């Protein structure tokens, strides 16, 4: 089964796999946004994070590989009374623009192989404007014990060393590692091994 088929199958189920509310880490960083900023939300799925960004008066482009997910994100945007631009894309082949975004949001996109991930990380850096903000949350390897969401391949999970190597040349970089209970629809629920990154290019 291809990645497209896998995500289409998951997002074709009734309701919203990860709920309609934004990721908690993202919500807690809303004070960093300024109205009118251009934001990119990668692997945005059914729109919970992209719509939240739009509710903060950001100009949002949400990209995802699943047409079903993007249709749901447009429905959610309409429900919330905001405008969300969406684009069907595979992160590996998407034509990333250079220095185009004030904010890039990358929440739980841990389906990439290490080689693909390195390329996506490089493209994220390229797409950010100087001074641009990167907000990223993912699972650490300890998540394999909890089994409350995320991939089963340890090489897809994040460590501090991995993120420091990828984004250590940023002007500022904050990385937090912790365990916490999250409740994000049927897709993510229970005690989780998390890692957060807040970076400025």
C-alpha atoms as one frame of an Amber mdcrd trajectory, in Angstrom:
protein
   0.000   0.000   0.000   1.385   3.425  -0.970   1.512   6.386   1.409  -1.334
   7.991  -0.544  -3.490   4.874  -0.251  -2.690   4.527   3.447  -3.661   8.093
   4.289  -6.695   8.079   2.014  -7.940   4.976   3.841  -7.385   6.597   7.234
  -8.975   9.923   6.320 -11.942   8.322   4.518 -13.382   7.154   7.841 -16.256
   9.234   9.242 -15.317  12.174  11.452 -11.888  13.702  11.974  -9.091  11.227
  12.737  -7.129  13.657  14.934 -10.115  15.763  15.968 -11.029  19.308  15.019
  -9.076  21.099  17.745  -5.527  22.308  17.096  -2.451  20.563  18.412  -1.823
  21.686  22.004   1.789  22.729  21.430   0.746  24.858  18.437  -2.101  26.464
  20.387   0.303  27.382  23.196   2.552  29.220  20.719  -0.201  31.406  19.247
   1.272  34.487  20.961   4.218  34.278  18.530   2.022  34.975  15.483   1.279
  38.346  13.905  -1.839  38.963  11.787  -1.162  38.800   8.076   1.911  36.579
   8.309   2.261  33.935   5.610   2.158  30.446   7.116   2.752  26.970   5.713
   1.338  23.920   7.488   2.869  20.738   6.087   1.079  17.374   6.124  -1.874
  19.321   7.520  -4.310  16.422   7.174  -7.939  17.314   7.862  -7.126  20.908
   8.722  -7.211  21.206  12.510  -3.894  23.089  12.595  -4.209  25.035   9.352
  -7.675  26.270  10.320  -6.385  27.320  13.744  -3.623  29.350  12.069  -6.230
  30.997   9.842  -8.259  31.838  12.957  -5.188  33.754  14.195  -5.494  35.948
  11.060  -2.577  34.313   9.263  -2.502  33.768   5.486  -2.273  29.972   5.474
  -1.286  27.408   2.875  -2.003  23.856   4.053  -0.511  20.997   2.065  -1.243
  17.287   2.244  -1.021  14.164   0.095  -4.670  13.166   0.702  -7.458  14.787
  -1.336 -10.002  13.427   1.153  -8.194  15.150   4.020  -8.022  18.468   2.172
 -11.749  18.318   1.396 -12.383  17.880   5.118 -10.055  20.779   5.917 -12.008
  23.045   3.573 -15.237  21.940   5.266 -13.732  22.733   8.674 -12.546  26.151
   7.467 -16.057  26.923   6.224 -17.517  25.747   9.533 -15.148  28.092  11.408
 -15.662  31.011   9.013 -12.065  31.332   7.827 -10.212  31.048   4.527  -7.655
  28.276   4.111  -5.625  27.759   0.963  -4.927  24.083   0.323  -2.659  22.293
  -2.113  -2.446  18.593  -2.884   1.199  17.640  -2.530   3.706  14.953  -1.715
   6.400  16.446   0.521   9.087  14.590  -1.420   8.168  16.105  -4.776   6.484
  19.424  -3.892   8.116  22.494  -5.409   9.065  24.339  -2.225   9.292  28.113
  -2.717  12.306  30.003  -1.370  12.001  32.501   1.503   8.210  32.560   1.132
   6.838  31.993   4.639   6.974  33.804   7.986   5.842  30.660   9.797   6.209
  26.947   9.022   4.254  24.447  11.129   5.281  20.776  11.078   3.189  18.713
  13.500   3.617  14.903  13.651   4.787  14.346  10.085   6.895  11.290  10.901
   6.098   9.074   7.926   9.220  10.091   5.947  12.246   7.834   5.624  15.447
   9.367   7.082  16.617  10.355   3.579  13.259  11.952   2.730  13.162  13.681
   6.107  16.603  15.246   5.592  15.380  16.677   2.289  12.144  17.972   3.843
  14.075  19.597   6.697  16.344  21.325   4.155  13.292  22.486   2.203  11.625
  23.832   5.348  14.699  25.946   6.028  14.725  27.144   2.431  11.021  28.064
   2.506  11.326  30.190   5.650  12.044  33.887   5.333  15.022  35.243   7.316
  13.721  35.601  10.882  10.953  33.134  10.096   9.468  30.878  12.785   9.482
  27.066  12.725   7.149  25.179  15.067   7.594  21.414  15.089   6.297  18.638
  17.314   6.953  14.944  17.023   7.416  11.712  18.916  10.690  10.560  20.498
  11.870   6.911  20.301  10.361   6.268  23.741   6.963   6.523  22.036   7.436
   2.914  20.861   6.788   1.847  24.467   3.576   3.900  24.811   2.147   2.954
  21.392  -0.425   5.753  21.583   0.168   7.083  18.063   2.873   7.674  15.510
   5.026   5.352  13.415   6.374   2.002  14.533   9.791   2.574  12.880  12.298
   3.993  15.359  14.277   5.691  12.577  11.240   7.912  11.862  11.192   9.329
  15.398  12.983  12.482  16.585  15.840  12.938  19.017  17.343  16.170  20.296
  20.585  15.361  18.484  18.732  14.854  15.183  16.910  18.187  15.424  20.009
  20.053  16.618  21.944  18.691  13.656  19.218  19.743  11.218  18.436  23.199
  12.626  21.511  24.094  14.682  22.358  26.918  12.278  19.147  28.794  13.144
  19.445  32.167  14.892  17.620  30.667  17.888  16.542  27.138  18.742  14.571
  25.773  21.689  13.960  22.031  22.041  11.860  20.492  24.822  11.574  16.762
  25.550   8.838  15.502  27.861   6.102  12.920  28.383   2.492  14.078  28.466
  -1.045  12.806  27.941  -2.524  14.055  24.675  -6.039  13.635  23.346  -6.227
  14.309  19.616  -9.133  12.351  18.194  -8.824   8.618  17.628  -5.377   9.014
  16.055  -3.395  10.288  19.063  -4.501   9.470  22.596  -2.810   8.761  25.909
   0.622   9.156  27.444   3.085  10.206  24.761   6.847  10.787  24.418   7.005
  14.225  22.806   9.650  16.612  21.503   8.932  20.247  20.613  11.033  22.622
  18.548  10.718  26.395  18.342  13.257  27.880  15.950  14.022  31.184  14.255
  15.893  31.203  10.976
